[in-house]
């Protein structure tokens, strides 16, 4: 389930990175009743691209770690200190 969520977040990040104006327009329609009156500043699109890159990177790192993880976490090893 976590990997599915990471994949969805990564895909959203890629869409946001590739088409920030469409994502900002869509989110603006969801957030405001009169979205036609809302006019975002130019830096909003740059921020959306940075957010998309961060989401895609974090999702890919999480998926990579999940795929390469061994069956036994290091914290579960039992050590006998006598």
HUGIKA-V58399 format. One record per run of one state. SS is the DSSP state (2 for helix, 1 for strand, 0 for the rest). FROM is the first residue (numbers start at 1). TO is the last residue. If there is no record, write none. Layout:
BEGIN
ss=SS from=FROM to=TO
ss=SS from=FROM to=TO
END
This chain:
BEGIN
ss=0 from=1 to=1
ss=2 from=2 to=18
ss=0 from=19 to=19
ss=2 from=20 to=31
ss=0 from=32 to=42
ss=2 from=43 to=68
ss=0 from=69 to=73
ss=2 from=74 to=76
ss=0 from=77 to=82
END
